[in-house]
């Protein structure tokens, strides 16, 4: 386990949350198994698992990490419990700890991303019951029924900079674009989506600039200021016409920006030759395969909102840091020998979306993800 990012978690200590201060020393073990450390400045002692997803869990680390990896690869809670000989409630408890931890890790690391080509889409699922089967009180609760996973996908980096789980409302669309803008490096990406009107309003909300319309005539008050799209905001939509559930026609329409500017962006794009949402739709398949709760026509759907969020945080963090992406593999400068005597040498090196985005320089293990310590905000 990596000890280079250990820090004192005593808020009263002058070295609180600081890494690399040479104030942390080894101090035996806690519960006879887990290493324990202490701060030379304040004398506070803490477990090696403090600040990680495994803190307070005394099960073998290998069992927990293997079970969480199984959940991130699409197994259900009950299936993981049967495979690892644990009760389903125990596996659910682990997920309740790991989900928020993965969310904190992504909030901490997904910053200043070089977003250039973002595709927007939403996945349908439901919680507890489908919308048409809810009674009056369940409708008032506003948690059950249809739920939507709002996703932004960067087509070049294969990164998911933001996602939101909730109803199909303008507020959730605004929150998705807010997160995208907050985690970008300041440049305005080229956006594409389906014809859902919420995205255009959300883009204007966060990227638009105030404009004062001209007054009609010489007297009276000026009209109210409105937000208009700046020249650097380029946004186009893909309109699909369906007949009997099949796409028979695809049209493309520019909402913000100009056709020459968008054509120039497409010419420079390493992945797209036309306006499309193909990459986010393919990523939707990854999310459905990596989250049992999103699989259609099964009994694995979520019965509450928070477990669905926990599962998605785990699956997306696993996708970013642990699971190599075939489309991102890089060619090695020199080929490496394999274990087989007559096997061909390795030509390609595995890379994850986090590596391509410059967040990390290696493929993480599941243990590294669950043991990552997020420094406190000071």
C-alpha positions, 0 to 999 in steps of 0.5 A: 500500500502506498504511504507517500500520501499519508497526512495527519487527519487531526484538524487541530494539528498545524500539519493537518492535511499536508503531504510530504512534511516528514511528520508521519511515523510508523506505530505498529498495527491496529487490530493486529492486522492493519498498519498504524501511523502517527504524527510527530507534531501532535502525537495523533495516531491513525489507521493506514485505512483512514481516509480510504473506502476501507476504513472501519472494514476488517474484512480481507482487502482482497475480498472487498476489492474483488467484490467491487471489481465484480460489481464494476464489471456488471455483476449484481449484488446477489451474484457477487455475494454468492461468488465471494461467499458473503451475504448480499447485505454485506456486499451492499454495505461495501458498495455504500462505502465505496460509491461515495469514496469514488465520487470524492476521488473523481471530484478531486482528480477530474479538474482542468481537463482538456475538453474539446469535443463533448457529446451529451446524452441521457440514459433511461432507467427507473427506480422501484417502479416504472412511472406508469405504475406509481400511486399518488403518494409515490408520485409525490415522493419524486424519487421513484419512477423514471430516472435519467442518467445525464452523461457528458462524454469527451470523444477524444479522451474517452473521459466522462467529465460529468454525469447526473442522476435524476429526473428529465428536468431543466435543472439537471441539464443545467447542473450537468453543464455546470460540472462540465464547465467547472472541470474543463481547462477554460476552453469552450468545447464543441458540443453535440447532442440529440434534439432535447431542448434542455441542452441548448438552454443549459449551454446558454445559462453557463456559457452565454453572455449578456446582451442588451437588445436595442430599444424600439423607437426613441422613448421608453425603457430598454428591453431586458437583457438576454443571454446570447451564445458567444462566438466560441460556443459551437453546438449542433444536434442530431435529429433522428426520425424513427419508424416502428422503432428503427432509425430511417433518417438522420438530420443534423442542425446547427443551434449555436455557431456557424457552419464554417467554424463547425466544419473546421472543428470537424476537419481537425478532429481525430475522431469525428468526420461529421456531426454525431453522437455515436461516441456517447451512445457507445459509452452508454452501452459501457455503462449498461454493461458495467452496471447491473442496475441499468440492464434492461428487462431484469430484476436488477434495477435499483429500489432507491436512488442513492444505491444507483448513484453509488453503483454509477460512481464505482463503475465510472471511476473504475472505467476512468482509472482501472479498466484500459480502453482498447481505443487508447492503447499506445505503441511501445518504443520497444516491444516487450517479451511475453511469458510464452516462449514462442509468443509474439512480443508486446507491441501495444501498451494499455492506457486508461482515459485518466492516463490520456487526460494527464491525470495519472501515468499508469493503470491503477489497480482496484486496490489503488482506487479504493485506497486513494486518500483525498486530501482535505480542503483547507 
